């Protein structure tokens, strides 16, 4: 897997033009990585002109952080061009910038005490849902060997502890 140390013009363009963004923080061979997967619907040409396909452009970065007890995190930003935070983030980026993503648990006393009882969200949840978690994705932008923007809040999800939660064991 080839990683990028610094943002290149095409990385920034892909993040600005994408229809979907997925961010994965994971480990491989005892090394932590972040993948920014940019996906865009592309109209076919010629005899395929009525068909759309999805093109993917992935950016792999060294590093990324998840809290102790977790191995990976997955984030999805649908329609990023309509997401003000994502647009502001990509507008700040310049070639040569370094990005560092991290995920934190940002619970408060309300979420710590909240529980969803059985059958509240449907008949299949007979055991209830238990505790709620507020997971947050942040990014630090480094420019010219100094921190330009520290821990910018990109996304947050309040979820129960299941496979839909961004943080995974």
OpenMM code with the backbone's topology and positions (N, CA, C; nanometers):
from openmm import Vec3, app, unit

residues = "UNK UNK UNK UNK UNK UNK UNK UNK UNK UNK UNK UNK UNK UNK UNK UNK UNK UNK UNK UNK UNK UNK UNK UNK UNK UNK UNK UNK UNK UNK UNK UNK UNK UNK UNK UNK UNK UNK UNK UNK UNK UNK UNK UNK UNK UNK UNK UNK UNK UNK UNK UNK UNK UNK UNK UNK UNK UNK UNK UNK UNK UNK UNK UNK UNK UNK UNK UNK UNK UNK UNK UNK UNK UNK UNK UNK UNK UNK UNK UNK UNK UNK UNK UNK UNK UNK UNK UNK UNK UNK UNK UNK UNK UNK UNK UNK UNK UNK UNK UNK UNK UNK UNK UNK UNK UNK UNK UNK UNK UNK UNK UNK UNK UNK UNK UNK UNK UNK UNK UNK UNK UNK UNK UNK UNK UNK UNK UNK UNK UNK UNK UNK UNK UNK UNK UNK UNK UNK UNK UNK UNK UNK UNK UNK UNK UNK UNK UNK UNK UNK UNK UNK UNK UNK UNK UNK UNK UNK UNK UNK UNK UNK UNK UNK UNK UNK UNK UNK UNK".split()
positions = [
    Vec3(0.0850, -0.1165, 0.0000),
    Vec3(0.0000, 0.0000, 0.0000),
    Vec3(0.0904, 0.1238, 0.0000),
    Vec3(0.0696, 0.2086, -0.0969),
    Vec3(0.1485, 0.3311, -0.1072),
    Vec3(0.0779, 0.4429, -0.0311),
    Vec3(0.1526, 0.5075, 0.0577),
    Vec3(0.0924, 0.6144, 0.1376),
    Vec3(0.1443, 0.7500, 0.0939),
    Vec3(0.0630, 0.8517, 0.1176),
    Vec3(0.1000, 0.9897, 0.0866),
    Vec3(0.1386, 1.0593, 0.2165),
    Vec3(0.2523, 1.1240, 0.2181),
    Vec3(0.2925, 1.2005, 0.3358),
    Vec3(0.2263, 1.3373, 0.3375),
    Vec3(0.2068, 1.3943, 0.2197),
    Vec3(0.1487, 1.5283, 0.2090),
    Vec3(0.0383, 1.5269, 0.1038),
    Vec3(-0.0572, 1.6149, 0.1197),
    Vec3(-0.1661, 1.6266, 0.0237),
    Vec3(-0.1125, 1.6787, -0.1099),
    Vec3(-0.1628, 1.6178, -0.2162),
    Vec3(-0.1304, 1.6621, -0.3505),
    Vec3(-0.2551, 1.7264, -0.4108),
    Vec3(-0.2368, 1.8024, -0.5176),
    Vec3(-0.3481, 1.8732, -0.5819),
    Vec3(-0.4608, 1.7758, -0.6189),
    Vec3(-0.4262, 1.6571, -0.6725),
    Vec3(-0.5301, 1.5619, -0.7127),
    Vec3(-0.6043, 1.5030, -0.5927),
    Vec3(-0.5388, 1.4904, -0.4775),
    Vec3(-0.6073, 1.4444, -0.3554),
    Vec3(-0.7162, 1.5438, -0.3161),
    Vec3(-0.6798, 1.6695, -0.3152),
    Vec3(-0.7744, 1.7747, -0.2747),
    Vec3(-0.8896, 1.7823, -0.3742),
    Vec3(-0.8592, 1.7734, -0.5023),
    Vec3(-0.9628, 1.7758, -0.6048),
    Vec3(-1.0605, 1.6603, -0.5862),
    Vec3(-1.0083, 1.5400, -0.5602),
    Vec3(-1.0948, 1.4236, -0.5399),
    Vec3(-1.1859, 1.4445, -0.4187),
    Vec3(-1.1321, 1.5005, -0.3094),
    Vec3(-1.2139, 1.5223, -0.1896),
    Vec3(-1.3199, 1.6296, -0.2138),
    Vec3(-1.2919, 1.7262, -0.2993),
    Vec3(-1.3903, 1.8317, -0.3294),
    Vec3(-1.5000, 1.7841, -0.4237),
    Vec3(-1.4650, 1.6965, -0.5178),
    Vec3(-1.5593, 1.6577, -0.6223),
    Vec3(-1.6366, 1.5295, -0.5923),
    Vec3(-1.6019, 1.4593, -0.4875),
    Vec3(-1.6634, 1.3291, -0.4588),
    Vec3(-1.8119, 1.3410, -0.4240),
    Vec3(-1.8868, 1.2368, -0.4607),
    Vec3(-2.0279, 1.2241, -0.4220),
    Vec3(-2.0419, 1.1575, -0.2854),
    Vec3(-1.9433, 1.0751, -0.2502),
    Vec3(-1.9411, 1.0056, -0.1208),
    Vec3(-1.7973, 1.0032, -0.0716),
    Vec3(-1.7814, 1.0157, 0.0589),
    Vec3(-1.6504, 1.0050, 0.1217),
    Vec3(-1.6601, 0.9007, 0.2323),
    Vec3(-1.5652, 0.8090, 0.2354),
    Vec3(-1.5531, 0.7148, 0.3456),
    Vec3(-1.4136, 0.7309, 0.4035),
    Vec3(-1.4050, 0.7325, 0.5343),
    Vec3(-1.2760, 0.7442, 0.6016),
    Vec3(-1.2617, 0.6235, 0.6934),
    Vec3(-1.1547, 0.5470, 0.6718),
    Vec3(-1.1260, 0.4272, 0.7499),
    Vec3(-0.9956, 0.4507, 0.8252),
    Vec3(-0.9973, 0.4277, 0.9545),
    Vec3(-0.8741, 0.4270, 1.0337),
    Vec3(-0.8549, 0.2822, 1.0763),
    Vec3(-0.7403, 0.2231, 1.0414),
    Vec3(-0.7211, 0.0798, 1.0625),
    Vec3(-0.5732, 0.0484, 1.0835),
    Vec3(-0.5472, -0.0761, 1.1237),
    Vec3(-0.4098, -0.1246, 1.1405),
    Vec3(-0.3799, -0.2307, 1.0368),
    Vec3(-0.2546, -0.2314, 0.9914),
    Vec3(-0.2069, -0.3338, 0.8990),
    Vec3(-0.0597, -0.3578, 0.9307),
    Vec3(-0.0255, -0.4827, 0.9618),
    Vec3(0.1127, -0.5170, 0.9994),
    Vec3(0.1644, -0.4269, 1.1117),
    Vec3(0.0842, -0.4105, 1.2159),
    Vec3(0.1190, -0.3302, 1.3345),
    Vec3(0.1444, -0.1832, 1.3033),
    Vec3(0.0974, -0.1347, 1.1919),
    Vec3(0.1099, 0.0070, 1.1563),
    Vec3(-0.0312, 0.0641, 1.1403),
    Vec3(-0.0521, 0.1855, 1.1863),
    Vec3(-0.1837, 0.2506, 1.1762),
    Vec3(-0.1888, 0.3325, 1.0467),
    Vec3(-0.3035, 0.3225, 0.9766),
    Vec3(-0.3247, 0.3947, 0.8517),
    Vec3(-0.4619, 0.4599, 0.8508),
    Vec3(-0.4772, 0.5587, 0.7633),
    Vec3(-0.6068, 0.6191, 0.7353),
    Vec3(-0.6275, 0.6137, 0.5844),
    Vec3(-0.7434, 0.5648, 0.5435),
    Vec3(-0.7805, 0.5684, 0.4015),
    Vec3(-0.8932, 0.6683, 0.3843),
    Vec3(-0.8775, 0.7605, 0.2921),
    Vec3(-0.9856, 0.8508, 0.2509),
    Vec3(-1.0311, 0.7989, 0.1153),
    Vec3(-1.1504, 0.7412, 0.1118),
    Vec3(-1.2026, 0.6842, -0.0127),
    Vec3(-1.3046, 0.7814, -0.0718),
    Vec3(-1.2719, 0.8351, -0.1875),
    Vec3(-1.3575, 0.9312, -0.2572),
    Vec3(-1.4284, 0.8574, -0.3710),
    Vec3(-1.5606, 0.8662, -0.3755),
    Vec3(-1.6370, 0.7983, -0.4791),
    Vec3(-1.7207, 0.8986, -0.5557),
    Vec3(-1.7264, 0.8786, -0.6866),
    Vec3(-1.8002, 0.9709, -0.7722),
    Vec3(-1.8707, 0.8923, -0.8813),
    Vec3(-1.9968, 0.9266, -0.9071),
    Vec3(-2.0705, 0.8666, -1.0181),
    Vec3(-2.0164, 0.9267, -1.1468),
    Vec3(-1.9848, 0.8382, -1.2404),
    Vec3(-1.9285, 0.8824, -1.3672),
    Vec3(-2.0200, 0.8355, -1.4793),
    Vec3(-2.0595, 0.9285, -1.5643),
    Vec3(-2.1471, 0.8965, -1.6768),
    Vec3(-2.0661, 0.8228, -1.7820),
    Vec3(-2.1222, 0.7131, -1.8323),
    Vec3(-2.0551, 0.6358, -1.9358),
    Vec3(-2.0457, 0.7119, -2.0674),
    Vec3(-1.9653, 0.6619, -2.1575),
    Vec3(-1.9475, 0.7252, -2.2884),
    Vec3(-1.9862, 0.6277, -2.3978),
    Vec3(-2.0143, 0.6814, -2.5147),
    Vec3(-2.0464, 0.5981, -2.6303),
    Vec3(-2.1724, 0.5175, -2.6066),
    Vec3(-2.1640, 0.3875, -2.6330),
    Vec3(-2.2827, 0.3028, -2.6168),
    Vec3(-2.3257, 0.2908, -2.4709),
    Vec3(-2.2377, 0.3302, -2.3779),
    Vec3(-2.2684, 0.3228, -2.2349),
    Vec3(-2.3162, 0.4568, -2.1810),
    Vec3(-2.3510, 0.5515, -2.2667),
    Vec3(-2.3801, 0.6878, -2.2224),
    Vec3(-2.4987, 0.6990, -2.1275),
    Vec3(-2.5866, 0.6007, -2.1244),
    Vec3(-2.7011, 0.6063, -2.0329),
    Vec3(-2.6726, 0.5374, -1.9005),
    Vec3(-2.5508, 0.4839, -1.8845),
    Vec3(-2.5181, 0.4117, -1.7627),
    Vec3(-2.4204, 0.4913, -1.6782),
    Vec3(-2.4434, 0.4861, -1.5502),
    Vec3(-2.3509, 0.5484, -1.4563),
    Vec3(-2.2709, 0.4399, -1.3864),
    Vec3(-2.1444, 0.4657, -1.3683),
    Vec3(-2.0618, 0.3777, -1.2887),
    Vec3(-2.0041, 0.4611, -1.1755),
    Vec3(-1.9503, 0.3943, -1.0778),
    Vec3(-1.8922, 0.4667, -0.9655),
    Vec3(-1.7410, 0.4511, -0.9711),
    Vec3(-1.6728, 0.5624, -0.9746),
    Vec3(-1.5277, 0.5621, -0.9773),
    Vec3(-1.4771, 0.5910, -0.8362),
    Vec3(-1.3683, 0.5238, -0.7966),
    Vec3(-1.3134, 0.5401, -0.6626),
    Vec3(-1.1693, 0.5884, -0.6702),
    Vec3(-1.1380, 0.6854, -0.5865),
    Vec3(-1.0019, 0.7378, -0.5739),
    Vec3(-0.9681, 0.7312, -0.4255),
    Vec3(-0.8689, 0.6491, -0.3895),
    Vec3(-0.8324, 0.6327, -0.2483),
    Vec3(-0.7008, 0.7017, -0.2177),
    Vec3(-0.6964, 0.7631, -0.1009),
    Vec3(-0.5761, 0.8282, -0.0501),
    Vec3(-0.5404, 0.7564, 0.0794),
    Vec3(-0.4210, 0.7010, 0.0875),
    Vec3(-0.3757, 0.6327, 0.2076),
    Vec3(-0.2739, 0.7203, 0.2797),
    Vec3(-0.2968, 0.7418, 0.4089),
    Vec3(-0.2084, 0.8222, 0.4915),
    Vec3(-0.1508, 0.7367, 0.6035),
    Vec3(-0.0303, 0.7656, 0.6440),
    Vec3(0.0254, 0.7017, 0.7631),
    Vec3(-0.0421, 0.7610, 0.8853),
    Vec3(-0.0671, 0.6791, 0.9853),
    Vec3(-0.1212, 0.7281, 1.1110),
    Vec3(-0.2724, 0.7262, 1.1161),
    Vec3(-0.3249, 0.7833, 1.2224),
    Vec3(-0.4669, 0.7815, 1.2544),
    Vec3(-0.4813, 0.7278, 1.3956),
    Vec3(-0.5796, 0.7731, 1.4689),
    Vec3(-0.5936, 0.7338, 1.6088),
    Vec3(-0.7367, 0.6906, 1.6381),
    Vec3(-0.7484, 0.5816, 1.7139),
    Vec3(-0.8757, 0.5398, 1.7728),
    Vec3(-0.8506, 0.5183, 1.9215),
    Vec3(-0.9524, 0.5348, 2.0060),
    Vec3(-0.9329, 0.5182, 2.1505),
    Vec3(-0.8889, 0.3763, 2.1866),
    Vec3(-0.8263, 0.3652, 2.3011),
    Vec3(-0.7818, 0.2352, 2.3518),
    Vec3(-0.9011, 0.1408, 2.3606),
    Vec3(-0.8783, 0.0164, 2.3222),
    Vec3(-0.9851, -0.0834, 2.3238),
    Vec3(-1.0539, -0.0998, 2.1887),
    Vec3(-1.0208, -0.0147, 2.0930),
    Vec3(-1.0787, -0.0234, 1.9591),
    Vec3(-0.9674, -0.0446, 1.8574),
    Vec3(-0.9992, -0.1160, 1.7490),
    Vec3(-0.8988, -0.1448, 1.6466),
    Vec3(-0.9161, -0.0604, 1.5221),
    Vec3(-1.0396, -0.0155, 1.4968),
    Vec3(-1.0639, 0.0569, 1.3723),
    Vec3(-1.1830, 0.1499, 1.3874),
    Vec3(-1.1923, 0.2401, 1.2922),
    Vec3(-1.3065, 0.3314, 1.2863),
    Vec3(-1.3457, 0.3490, 1.1404),
    Vec3(-1.4744, 0.3636, 1.1161),
    Vec3(-1.5262, 0.3834, 0.9810),
    Vec3(-1.6228, 0.5017, 0.9840),
    Vec3(-1.6006, 0.5946, 0.8941),
    Vec3(-1.6862, 0.7127, 0.8839),
    Vec3(-1.7344, 0.7265, 0.7410),
    Vec3(-1.8574, 0.7736, 0.7244),
    Vec3(-1.9144, 0.7931, 0.5916),
    Vec3(-1.9750, 0.9330, 0.5855),
    Vec3(-1.9387, 1.0054, 0.4809),
    Vec3(-1.9962, 1.1384, 0.4594),
    Vec3(-2.0673, 1.1343, 0.3247),
    Vec3(-2.2001, 1.1287, 0.3303),
    Vec3(-2.2804, 1.1236, 0.2084),
    Vec3(-2.3028, 1.2656, 0.1584),
    Vec3(-2.3063, 1.2837, 0.0310),
    Vec3(-2.3192, 1.4147, -0.0347),
    Vec3(-2.2281, 1.5204, 0.0303),
    Vec3(-2.0969, 1.4969, 0.0276),
    Vec3(-2.0043, 1.5898, 0.0926),
    Vec3(-2.0090, 1.7311, 0.0364),
    Vec3(-2.0500, 1.7457, -0.0905),
    Vec3(-2.0572, 1.8810, -0.1474),
    Vec3(-2.1701, 1.9629, -0.0848),
    Vec3(-2.2651, 1.8954, -0.0173),
    Vec3(-2.3733, 1.9656, 0.0533),
    Vec3(-2.3494, 1.9709, 0.2030),
    Vec3(-2.2333, 1.9256, 0.2483),
    Vec3(-2.1985, 1.9241, 0.3897),
    Vec3(-2.1051, 2.0426, 0.4149),
    Vec3(-2.1546, 2.1435, 0.4841),
    Vec3(-2.0787, 2.2665, 0.5059),
    Vec3(-1.9455, 2.2452, 0.5741),
    Vec3(-1.9409, 2.1553, 0.6722),
    Vec3(-1.8153, 2.1297, 0.7424),
    Vec3(-1.7129, 2.0675, 0.6483),
    Vec3(-1.7561, 1.9683, 0.5703),
    Vec3(-1.6636, 1.9036, 0.4767),
    Vec3(-1.6147, 2.0030, 0.3708),
    Vec3(-1.7068, 2.0854, 0.3199),
    Vec3(-1.6667, 2.1845, 0.2183),
    Vec3(-1.5667, 2.2839, 0.2752),
    Vec3(-1.5911, 2.3301, 0.3978),
    Vec3(-1.4969, 2.4240, 0.4603),
    Vec3(-1.3602, 2.3581, 0.4784),
    Vec3(-1.3607, 2.2331, 0.5220),
    Vec3(-1.2360, 2.1591, 0.5404),
    Vec3(-1.1574, 2.1507, 0.4092),
    Vec3(-1.2239, 2.1088, 0.3012),
    Vec3(-1.1521, 2.0930, 0.1742),
    Vec3(-1.1086, 2.2269, 0.1155),
    Vec3(-1.1826, 2.3336, 0.1442),
    Vec3(-1.1428, 2.4661, 0.0961),
    Vec3(-1.0179, 2.5176, 0.1683),
    Vec3(-0.9944, 2.4702, 0.2894),
    Vec3(-0.8754, 2.5100, 0.3648),
    Vec3(-0.7486, 2.4406, 0.3161),
    Vec3(-0.7650, 2.3239, 0.2507),
    Vec3(-0.6495, 2.2422, 0.2152),
    Vec3(-0.5663, 2.3015, 0.1026),
    Vec3(-0.4352, 2.2823, 0.1132),
    Vec3(-0.3389, 2.3243, 0.0114),
    Vec3(-0.2438, 2.2076, -0.0154),
    Vec3(-0.1931, 2.1967, -0.1384),
    Vec3(-0.0905, 2.0949, -0.1635),
    Vec3(0.0244, 2.1115, -0.0646),
    Vec3(0.0708, 1.9999, -0.0124),
    Vec3(0.1786, 2.0022, 0.0868),
    Vec3(0.1293, 1.9912, 0.2298),
    Vec3(-0.0015, 2.0108, 0.2530),
    Vec3(-0.0562, 1.9953, 0.3879),
    Vec3(-0.0468, 1.8495, 0.4317),
    Vec3(-0.0319, 1.8290, 0.5616),
    Vec3(-0.0332, 1.6957, 0.6213),
    Vec3(-0.1593, 1.6824, 0.7050),
    Vec3(-0.2269, 1.5681, 0.6931),
    Vec3(-0.3514, 1.5441, 0.7669),
    Vec3(-0.3320, 1.4318, 0.8672),
    Vec3(-0.3945, 1.4472, 0.9828),
    Vec3(-0.3945, 1.3438, 1.0847),
    Vec3(-0.5370, 1.3319, 1.1393),
    Vec3(-0.5974, 1.2145, 1.1204),
    Vec3(-0.7347, 1.1910, 1.1644),
    Vec3(-0.7361, 1.1169, 1.2973),
    Vec3(-0.8324, 1.1507, 1.3825),
    Vec3(-0.8513, 1.0748, 1.5055),
    Vec3(-0.9985, 1.0685, 1.5403),
    Vec3(-1.0334, 0.9639, 1.6135),
    Vec3(-1.1708, 0.9433, 1.6591),
    Vec3(-1.1705, 0.9434, 1.8111),
    Vec3(-1.2643, 1.0150, 1.8694),
    Vec3(-1.2763, 1.0210, 2.0150),
    Vec3(-1.4201, 0.9904, 2.0552),
    Vec3(-1.4357, 0.9430, 2.1785),
    Vec3(-1.5685, 0.9232, 2.2370),
    Vec3(-1.5986, 1.0501, 2.3161),
    Vec3(-1.7105, 1.1130, 2.2852),
    Vec3(-1.7425, 1.2418, 2.3464),
    Vec3(-1.8756, 1.2339, 2.4212),
    Vec3(-1.8875, 1.1353, 2.5079),
    Vec3(-2.0115, 1.1226, 2.5835),
    Vec3(-2.0246, 1.2325, 2.6880),
    Vec3(-2.1480, 1.2590, 2.7257),
    Vec3(-2.1755, 1.3471, 2.8387),
    Vec3(-2.2641, 1.2694, 2.9365),
    Vec3(-2.3006, 1.3305, 3.0457),
    Vec3(-2.3771, 1.2579, 3.1482),
    Vec3(-2.5142, 1.2141, 3.0966),
    Vec3(-2.5742, 1.2884, 3.0028),
    Vec3(-2.7034, 1.2479, 2.9474),
    Vec3(-2.6897, 1.1178, 2.8678),
    Vec3(-2.5881, 1.1125, 2.7821),
    Vec3(-2.5681, 0.9909, 2.7036),
    Vec3(-2.5251, 0.8744, 2.7919),
    Vec3(-2.4452, 0.9010, 2.8937),
    Vec3(-2.4025, 0.7946, 2.9842),
    Vec3(-2.5210, 0.7294, 3.0547),
    Vec3(-2.6254, 0.8060, 3.0803),
    Vec3(-2.7424, 0.7542, 3.1519),
    Vec3(-2.8519, 0.7030, 3.0586),
    Vec3(-2.8447, 0.7401, 2.9311),
    Vec3(-2.9520, 0.7054, 2.8372),
    Vec3(-2.9501, 0.5581, 2.8002),
    Vec3(-3.0687, 0.4995, 2.7944),
    Vec3(-3.0868, 0.3638, 2.7458),
    Vec3(-3.2139, 0.3592, 2.6633),
    Vec3(-3.2144, 0.2759, 2.5622),
    Vec3(-3.3332, 0.2585, 2.4798),
    Vec3(-3.3938, 0.1243, 2.5177),
    Vec3(-3.5145, 0.1247, 2.5759),
    Vec3(-3.5744, -0.0015, 2.6211),
    Vec3(-3.6138, -0.0937, 2.5047),
    Vec3(-3.6313, -0.2208, 2.5380),
    Vec3(-3.6751, -0.3199, 2.4396),
    Vec3(-3.8049, -0.2751, 2.3735),
    Vec3(-3.8236, -0.3042, 2.2484),
    Vec3(-3.9425, -0.2764, 2.1670),
    Vec3(-3.9623, -0.1279, 2.1363),
    Vec3(-3.8784, -0.0391, 2.1878),
    Vec3(-3.8970, 0.1040, 2.1619),
    Vec3(-3.8740, 0.1379, 2.0146),
    Vec3(-3.7791, 0.0706, 1.9508),
    Vec3(-3.7486, 0.0980, 1.8101),
    Vec3(-3.7882, -0.0168, 1.7180),
    Vec3(-3.8728, -0.1058, 1.7658),
    Vec3(-3.9168, -0.2165, 1.6812),
    Vec3(-3.9227, -0.3465, 1.7581),
    Vec3(-3.9956, -0.4381, 1.7055),
    Vec3(-4.0186, -0.5654, 1.7729),
    Vec3(-3.8949, -0.6541, 1.7798),
    Vec3(-3.8005, -0.6369, 1.6892),
    Vec3(-3.6843, -0.7263, 1.6845),
    Vec3(-3.5859, -0.7009, 1.7977),
    Vec3(-3.5910, -0.5850, 1.8575),
    Vec3(-3.4942, -0.5502, 1.9619),
    Vec3(-3.5466, -0.5918, 2.0983),
    Vec3(-3.5597, -0.7186, 2.1216),
    Vec3(-3.6211, -0.7672, 2.2451),
    Vec3(-3.5355, -0.7415, 2.3677),
    Vec3(-3.4045, -0.7303, 2.3518),
    Vec3(-3.3187, -0.7098, 2.4671),
    Vec3(-3.2916, -0.5639, 2.4975),
    Vec3(-3.3457, -0.4741, 2.4208),
    Vec3(-3.3150, -0.3326, 2.4383),
    Vec3(-3.1832, -0.2988, 2.3702),
    Vec3(-3.1476, -0.1741, 2.3721),
    Vec3(-3.0302, -0.1298, 2.3008),
    Vec3(-2.9157, -0.0892, 2.3915),
    Vec3(-2.9430, -0.0673, 2.5174),
    Vec3(-2.8360, -0.0311, 2.6086),
    Vec3(-2.7864, 0.1105, 2.5883),
    Vec3(-2.6611, 0.1293, 2.6163),
    Vec3(-2.5973, 0.2600, 2.6223),
    Vec3(-2.5800, 0.3246, 2.4840),
    Vec3(-2.5815, 0.4579, 2.4831),
    Vec3(-2.5555, 0.5349, 2.3622),
    Vec3(-2.4153, 0.5944, 2.3685),
    Vec3(-2.3531, 0.6106, 2.2511),
    Vec3(-2.2178, 0.6663, 2.2424),
    Vec3(-2.2156, 0.7790, 2.1396),
    Vec3(-2.1374, 0.8813, 2.1668),
    Vec3(-2.1179, 0.9916, 2.0734),
    Vec3(-1.9734, 0.9861, 2.0249),
    Vec3(-1.9521, 0.9317, 1.9062),
    Vec3(-1.8189, 0.9214, 1.8474),
    Vec3(-1.7961, 1.0409, 1.7553),
    Vec3(-1.6760, 1.0957, 1.7606),
    Vec3(-1.6433, 1.2159, 1.6838),
    Vec3(-1.5188, 1.1908, 1.5991),
    Vec3(-1.5246, 1.2347, 1.4732),
    Vec3(-1.4101, 1.2318, 1.3833),
    Vec3(-1.3501, 1.3718, 1.3773),
    Vec3(-1.2197, 1.3794, 1.4030),
    Vec3(-1.1499, 1.5078, 1.3971),
    Vec3(-1.0292, 1.4952, 1.3036),
    Vec3(-0.9849, 1.6097, 1.2530),
    Vec3(-0.8656, 1.6119, 1.1688),
    Vec3(-0.7781, 1.7297, 1.2120),
    Vec3(-0.6486, 1.7066, 1.2124),
    Vec3(-0.5516, 1.8138, 1.2357),
    Vec3(-0.4798, 1.8377, 1.1037),
    Vec3(-0.4719, 1.9635, 1.0643),
    Vec3(-0.4024, 2.0016, 0.9416),
    Vec3(-0.2707, 2.0668, 0.9811),
    Vec3(-0.1619, 2.0097, 0.9292),
    Vec3(-0.0289, 2.0681, 0.9497),
    Vec3(0.0155, 2.1317, 0.8182),
    Vec3(0.0689, 2.2515, 0.8288),
    Vec3(0.1185, 2.3221, 0.7108),
    Vec3(0.2555, 2.3788, 0.7438),
    Vec3(0.3509, 2.3500, 0.6575),
    Vec3(0.4882, 2.4007, 0.6750),
    Vec3(0.5426, 2.3677, 0.8138),
    Vec3(0.5298, 2.2424, 0.8539),
    Vec3(0.5858, 2.1901, 0.9792),
    Vec3(0.5278, 2.2503, 1.1067),
    Vec3(0.4106, 2.3117, 1.0980),
    Vec3(0.3446, 2.3571, 1.2205),
    Vec3(0.1946, 2.3295, 1.2090),
    Vec3(0.1278, 2.3251, 1.3217),
    Vec3(-0.0159, 2.2972, 1.3222),
    Vec3(-0.0898, 2.4200, 1.2703),
    Vec3(-0.1624, 2.4006, 1.1620),
    Vec3(-0.2434, 2.5072, 1.1015),
    Vec3(-0.3826, 2.5092, 1.1642),
    Vec3(-0.4476, 2.3921, 1.1702),
    Vec3(-0.5797, 2.3782, 1.2341),
    Vec3(-0.5744, 2.2539, 1.3224),
    Vec3(-0.5884, 2.2681, 1.4543),
    Vec3(-0.5862, 2.1500, 1.5419),
    Vec3(-0.7259, 2.0906, 1.5614),
    Vec3(-0.7364, 1.9599, 1.5531),
    Vec3(-0.8558, 1.8830, 1.5907),
    Vec3(-0.9880, 1.9423, 1.5410),
    Vec3(-0.9965, 1.9708, 1.4120),
    Vec3(-1.1205, 2.0219, 1.3516),
    Vec3(-1.2260, 1.9117, 1.3549),
    Vec3(-1.3421, 1.9424, 1.4066),
    Vec3(-1.4535, 1.8474, 1.4180),
    Vec3(-1.5161, 1.8307, 1.2795),
    Vec3(-1.5047, 1.7093, 1.2229),
    Vec3(-1.5603, 1.6841, 1.0905),
    Vec3(-1.6965, 1.6170, 1.0933),
    Vec3(-1.7166, 1.5250, 1.1868),
    Vec3(-1.8398, 1.4463, 1.1877),
    Vec3(-1.8614, 1.3889, 1.3257),
    Vec3(-1.9873, 1.3675, 1.3626),
    Vec3(-2.0174, 1.2975, 1.4870),
    Vec3(-2.1380, 1.2074, 1.4655),
    Vec3(-2.1401, 1.0983, 1.5390),
    Vec3(-2.2489, 1.0011, 1.5298),
    Vec3(-2.2851, 0.9571, 1.6709),
    Vec3(-2.4139, 0.9636, 1.7033),
    Vec3(-2.4634, 0.9058, 1.8278),
    Vec3(-2.5241, 0.7719, 1.7905),
    Vec3(-2.4712, 0.6655, 1.8507),
    Vec3(-2.5136, 0.5306, 1.8129),
    Vec3(-2.5054, 0.4374, 1.9328),
    Vec3(-2.5722, 0.3240, 1.9182),
    Vec3(-2.5568, 0.2170, 2.0159),
    Vec3(-2.4302, 0.1394, 1.9804),
    Vec3(-2.3882, 0.0528, 2.0681),
    Vec3(-2.2659, -0.0230, 2.0465),
    Vec3(-2.2948, -0.1465, 1.9605),
    Vec3(-2.3047, -0.1243, 1.8291),
    Vec3(-2.3244, -0.2344, 1.7345),
    Vec3(-2.2387, -0.2068, 1.6110),
    Vec3(-2.2589, -0.2822, 1.5037),
    Vec3(-2.1725, -0.2646, 1.3870),
    Vec3(-2.2018, -0.1384, 1.3069),
    Vec3(-2.3023, -0.0602, 1.3431),
    Vec3(-2.3271, 0.0689, 1.2786),
    Vec3(-2.2487, 0.1811, 1.3473),
    Vec3(-2.1919, 0.1523, 1.4618),
    Vec3(-2.1129, 0.2526, 1.5334),
    Vec3(-1.9796, 0.2735, 1.4613),
    Vec3(-1.9323, 0.3987, 1.4488),
    Vec3(-1.8040, 0.4223, 1.3806),
    Vec3(-1.6861, 0.3483, 1.4438),
    Vec3(-1.6768, 0.3483, 1.5750),
    Vec3(-1.5677, 0.2778, 1.6423),
    Vec3(-1.5998, 0.1289, 1.6537),
    Vec3(-1.5028, 0.0459, 1.6161),
    Vec3(-1.5214, -0.0981, 1.6202),
    Vec3(-1.4061, -0.1651, 1.6924),
    Vec3(-1.4356, -0.2717, 1.7714),
    Vec3(-1.3296, -0.3428, 1.8427),
    Vec3(-1.2373, -0.4183, 1.7473),
] * unit.nanometer
topology = app.Topology()
chain = topology.addChain("A")
for resn in residues:
    res = topology.addResidue(resn, chain)
    for name in ("N", "CA", "C"):
        topology.addAtom(name, app.Element.getBySymbol(name[0]), res)
